[in-house]
């Protein structure tokens, strides 16, 4: 197979897991209908506010089981990004009350085949209605990179703020990544300024397909996210972008052979000096 249809499901997650669950189910159904093979869900898909995340974390095993079942039912590889988990990839518990912001990859048979924990935490003041963001107060940063296996090549995950750190994307490329997934909840202010530019940069400099799945719209009177979920090829071409606010599917056909040809004609990864 030289091409595959990939997609991103945009959401406006709230504090109710059953409501978010219903929206995820809609996304899976639409992706299956569109013959998507790999679907990326956004950051904070199961819960958005810190209080709601605590409740969701207590249900994490049930949610993981449900995601596994739905990936199998719909015949999709699903990158579920992200769930708050109270344990690390090695199974050890986090003792200070924080969580890991974990992205989980399920196969089209429902197998849990990979996990990546967000490494760069968003502690910043962007001057919007919320003002100060401090993810480190409720999340423990991940430590390890994890190149996840798919039938179409290695998948590197850059969760939201991770996208601002090109060395992480380059590390994935050196590990053999063919595509990069970006589950995100970019603020409206930073998203408008930087979202697409960063996605394009990571695609071009690493010659990878990039799938950006974002949260979109108002989640509270203070919190607005940018959305604009999109798929960008290794040349930096935007294959598709969701202009509308709120939930919706974007998908595109990704040509692996075209990407391989680009890498051969302009062997950037072999020309690096590091």
N, C-alpha and C positions, 0 to 999 in steps of 0.2 A: 504494500500500500504506500503510495507516494503522497497522499494528502489525507487530511482528517478534518472534520468539522468540530470546532471548539467554540465554547460559549462562556458568557458571564451573566449571572443573574443579579440585577441591581435590586436593592431593598431599601425600605424605610423602617428599620427595626424599631420596635417599642419595648416596653417593659413586660409584656405578656408573652411567655413562651408559646402557649397555644396559638396565639395570633401569628407570631413569627413562624411557627411550625406550619401553619396553613399556607402562609405566603411562600415558604420554601417548597412545599409540596406543589404549589402552582408552578413554580420555576422548574422543578424537575419534570413535570408533565409537559410544559411547553418545550423544554429542551428535547425530551424524547420525541415529541411530535415533529420537531425541526430536524431530527436525525443527528443531533449533537452527540458526540462521543465522550467529550471531556467538558465538565461544567465547573466553573469556579464560583463559589459563593463569597460574599463580602465579609469583612471583619465585623465582629459583634453581631453576627447573624441571629444568634439565639436570644440575646438580651443586650440592651444598650446602656442603661444607667448602672452605676456601681451597685446600688441596692438590688436591682434585678439580677445582676451577675451572680451575686451570692446565692440567690435562690436557684438559678440555673446550674451553678456549680454543684449544688447538692443533688441535682438530677442528672449529672453528666453521663453516668453509665447508661441510664435509660435513653438519653438522647443519642449517645453513640450507637446503641443497639438499633434505634429507630433509623438513623442515617444509614447504617449498614443495610438494613432491610430495604430501604427505599432506593439505594443505589442499585441493588440487585433487581428489584421490581422494575425499575426504569431502564436497566441495562446501560448505566452510565458510570464512567469514572467521575467521581465527585470530590473536589477539593473543598472541604467544609471549613471555611475560615471566618471567624474563629470561635472557639469555645473556651471559657474559663475553666481550667483544670487545676485541682488542688494537689496534683502530684507531677513529678518530673518524668521524662521519658524512661528513666531507669526504674520507675516505680516508687521512688522515695517521696515521702510527703513533705509539703512545704509547711513549716511549723509556725511561721509568723503571721498567718491569716491572709497572706496574699495568694495569687493564682498565677499560673502560666497562661499566656494568650496563645493557644495552640491551634494550628491548622492541621486537619486530619484528611488524609487521602484514602478514599475507598475505591476499590475496583468495581467493575461492572458485575462482579459476582457477590459483592457485598463484603469483601475482605478488607480489613484495615491494613493497608500496605505501607503507610508512612505517616510521620508526624514531624512538624516543624514548630518550634516555639519562638515567638517574636523576640528578637535580640535587642533592638533599639527602641527604647521607651520614650514616648512623647511628653517631655517635660519642657513646656514652652509657654510663652505669653504671646498670642498672635493678635491681640487687640480687637477681638470680636466680642459678641455679647457675653460669652462665657468668660473670656479673659484668660485666666490661668488654667493650664492643663498640666496634670501631674500623674501620669500613668504609673510611675514607680511607687506611688502610694498604695496601689492595689495590685500591681503585677510584679512578679519576679522576672528579670530578663532571662531569656534562653541563653545557652552557652554554645551550643553546637550548631553548625550548618548541617543540613540534611538534604542531599539530593535524592528526590523521590522518583521511584521507577514507574514509568508508564509504558505502554506498548509503542509509543511514538518517540521515546527518548527520555532523558533525564529532565526532571522538573525541579526548578529552584523556586522557593517561595520567598518573597519580599513583602512582609506584612506592613502596610501603610508607611510609617516613618522609616522603615528599613530602606525604602526606595531612594532616600536621600544619601545613601552611603554606597557609592559606586564600587568600593572594594568588595562588598558582599556579593554583588552581582558578578563581578569579575572572578571571585573565588568559585562561584557556581560554574561559570564558563570554563574555568580551568579544570573543574571536576567533570566536565562533559555535558553540561546542560544544553538542551536544545530549545527549551522554552522556560519562561519565567512567569509566575503567577503573582499578582499583587492584590490580595484581599485588603480592602481599605475602608476607612471612614474619615477621609480627608475633610477638614473644615471647609466651609464655603469660601472663606477668605484665602486660605493657602491653596485650595484646590483650583480656584480661578487663576491664581498667579502661576502655579507650578506643576499641577498634576500631569497635564499632557506633555509638557516639556521634559519632565523627569522620566515618564514612561518611554518617550521617544529616545531619549539619551541612552537608557539602559538597553533598549532594543538595538540601536545602531552600534554602540560600542562593543557589545557582546555578540552581535549577529544572532540574536535569539528572537523568537516570537514572544510578545509580551501580552498577557491577558490581565487587564485591570478591572476588577469587580468592586464597585463602590457602593457605599451607603449614600442616600440622596434625600434631601428635604429636611423638614423640621422634626426633631425628635423630642423637643421640649421648647419652652419659650427662649431658652438661651442657646440651644445647640442645633446648628444647621450644618448639614454635610453637602458636599459638592456633586456627588454622582458622576455623570459623564463616563459611565463604564464604557470601555473600548478595547479593541484588539488591534495591535500594531505589529507589522511584520519586521523582519530583520533589516530591511532597507529603511525603516522608519516611516513606512506608509501606513496611515490609519485605515484599516480595512473596514471598520465600522465603529460608530460611536452613538451612544444614546444621548440625545439632546434633551429629552423630556425628563422632568423630575419624577421621582417615585419609582415603584417597582417596574421591572421590564427585562426582557431578554435581548441580548445582542449575541450574534454568532457569525462566524466566518469560516471559510475553508482555508486551511493552512497547508501550503505545499512544502513538504519536507524536501523534495528534490530541488525545488527552487532555492531553498535556504542552503542546502548543501552546495549548489552551484555557486551561490554568492560567496560562500566561505572559501571555495576553491579559487575563484577569480580574484578575490580581494582577501588574502589570508591574514586578516588583522590579528587573530589570536596567536598566530605563529610569529608575527612581527614584534610582539611585545618584548620589552627589555627586562621585565621582572622574572 
